[in-house]
Amino acid sequence: MLGQGRLVLEQVCAGLGVELGYTTIPCGGRYYLEHGRDWPEGSQQRCEKADVLLLGAVGWPSPDGHGPVMMADGRMAGWSAVIGTG
């Protein structure tokens, strides 16, 4: 499922006759719950090489219902990817 931001971007680009290429990198709290890390190995390097980044929402709900998913080190899963400390 595409995020709403990407759907809007695609509509604008279609109206302008602009074509974009996309690479999707799963990350954040949901990814952390499934894989034990907040984004796949090599993702930071891929982002550094990109011309533009379209970032989705941060703060996947914790399964216990108390705030976002937190990593073992106490940081919110996905936060490091957003602020560049990962």
C-alpha positions as CSV (number, residue, x, y, z in Angstrom):
1,M,0.0,0.0,0.0
2,L,1.4,3.4,-0.9
3,G,1.4,6.2,1.6
4,Q,-0.8,9.2,0.9
5,G,2.3,11.5,0.4
6,R,3.5,9.3,-2.4
7,L,0.1,9.1,-4.0
8,V,-0.1,13.0,-4.1
9,L,3.4,13.2,-5.4
10,E,2.6,10.8,-8.2
11,Q,-0.5,12.8,-9.2
12,V,1.4,16.0,-9.3
13,C,4.2,14.4,-11.4
14,A,1.6,12.9,-13.8
15,G,0.1,16.4,-14.3
16,L,3.5,17.9,-15.0
17,G,4.6,15.1,-17.2
18,V,7.5,14.2,-14.9
19,E,8.5,10.6,-14.2
20,L,10.2,9.6,-11.0
21,G,11.9,6.4,-10.0
22,Y,11.3,5.0,-6.5
23,T,13.2,2.8,-4.1
24,T,11.2,1.8,-1.0
25,I,13.2,1.0,2.2
26,P,11.1,-0.4,5.0
27,C,12.1,1.0,8.4
28,G,10.8,2.2,11.7
29,G,8.9,0.6,14.5
30,R,7.1,-2.0,12.4
31,Y,10.3,-3.1,10.8
32,Y,12.0,-3.2,14.2
33,L,9.4,-5.5,15.6
34,E,9.8,-7.9,12.7
35,H,13.6,-7.8,12.3
36,G,15.2,-6.5,15.5
37,R,16.7,-3.4,13.9
38,D,15.0,-0.2,12.7
39,W,16.1,-0.4,9.0
40,P,17.9,-2.8,6.7
41,E,21.7,-3.0,6.4
42,G,23.0,-0.6,3.8
43,S,19.9,1.7,3.9
44,Q,21.8,4.8,5.2
45,Q,24.2,4.6,2.2
46,R,21.3,4.2,-0.2
47,C,19.6,7.3,1.3
48,E,22.9,9.3,1.1
49,K,23.1,8.6,-2.7
50,A,19.4,9.6,-3.3
51,D,18.5,12.9,-4.9
52,V,15.3,13.2,-2.7
53,L,13.8,11.3,0.2
54,L,10.1,11.0,0.9
55,L,9.8,9.9,4.5
56,G,6.7,8.4,5.9
57,A,5.4,8.8,9.5
58,V,7.5,7.9,12.5
59,G,6.2,6.3,15.6
60,W,4.7,2.9,15.0
61,P,2.4,2.0,17.9
62,S,3.9,-0.3,20.5
63,P,2.1,-3.7,20.9
64,D,1.6,-2.9,24.6
65,G,-0.4,0.2,23.7
66,H,2.0,2.6,25.6
67,G,3.5,4.9,23.0
68,P,5.7,4.1,20.0
69,V,7.9,1.1,19.6
70,M,11.1,1.6,21.5
71,M,14.4,-0.1,20.8
72,A,16.5,-1.8,23.5
73,D,18.7,1.3,23.8
74,G,15.7,3.4,24.7
75,R,15.4,5.3,21.4
76,M,12.2,5.2,19.4
77,A,12.5,2.8,16.5
78,G,13.0,4.7,13.3
79,W,14.1,7.9,15.0
80,S,17.8,7.4,14.2
81,A,17.0,7.0,10.5
82,V,15.2,10.4,10.5
83,I,17.8,12.4,12.4
84,G,20.8,10.7,10.9
85,T,22.3,9.1,14.0
86,G,21.8,5.5,13.0
